[in-house]
Each structure stands twice: as C-alpha cells, then as structure tokens.
Amino acid sequence: MSYFENFLKANQAYVELHGDLHLSIKPKTKVAIVTCMDSRLHVAPALGLALGDAHILRNAGGRVTEDMIRSLVISQQQMGTREIVVLHHTDCGAQTFNNEDFQEHLKCELGVDVSGQDFLPFQDIDESVREDMKLLRECPLIPDDVIISGAVYDVDTGSMREIY
C-alpha cells in the first residue's frame, strides 16, 4: 500500500475545513518565492502566508533554472506578480554532493551517462542565493522593476536571514 491512500483520507478532512473560498487565480501579495523542495521547509507558515497569497516554486536546492524562469515569467506576465524572493535553507541536500561524483553515481546505478548535466550543487549557501538573485536580475525576461530579494532559512530554528 502506498502513502497516497493516507493522503486521500487526509484530504477528505481538509475539504471540510477548506470550504468554498473561490480565491483569485492571481496571488494576493504579488510575490513569487523560489525555494527548495526540502520537506523541512514549510514556506507558507514560516512566512505568514495564507492560501492564495503567493506563488511558491520549488525544486532541488531552490535554484534558479530555465524552468524556474519559465514559471516566473508566467507568474509575472499572466498572474501579476511583481516581486521574487529567493529562499534557500541551511543543511541543504544540494550541499552534500558535487556534479562529478553524482554523475558517476548515476552512471553506475542507472547505466546512464549524464556527464553534461549540471545538478547545481553548491557549498556556500549565501553565495548560492546571490548567484540566483544575479541570474534573475540579469534575465531579459524579468523586468527591471521587479523587486528581487534573497534569504536563508534555518531548518533548525525556523528563522530567516536576509542575503544582500
């Protein structure tokens, strides 16, 4: 039995609390948050967000990738967001490997050569936030008037620290 069956049961209880909200498709705060998929990072309550407040975009490491930019452009041009927050976190799995070793691991485990693939690992968390903020600021698809901020979330304390 998969855990999905538990999700279905939990969702029945959620539906009773949810009600018919009829929220706008456009996020109320006009903010998009780029963050990690890490299960210890519960973004909405950590930032005081309610349902419908912000777009929360997640991937491994919370890195700004081509697909993340695609989502941000849609968020801005179709949904009206005007601010982006890059939110990385302490003790990130993307800090536990490097491309070369991981590529070799995948070749051994899966028999697939991914030698050209960048999995975007990093060592310095502050620098990773700065790199991603710079990518966004330099991206021609992100208008110059969009506010771009960055922070590091501490998974042990729940606190957030701004990165400049």
Buried (B, 14 or more C-beta within 10 A) or exposed (E): EEEEEEEEEEEEEEEEEEEEEEEEEEBEBBBBBBBBEBEEBEBEEBBEBEEBBBBBBBBBBBBBBEEBBEBBBEBBEEBEBBBBBBBBBBEBEBBEEEBEEBBEEBEEEEEEEBEEEEBBBBEEBBEBBBBBBBBBEEBEEBEEEBEBBBBBBEBEEEEBEEBE
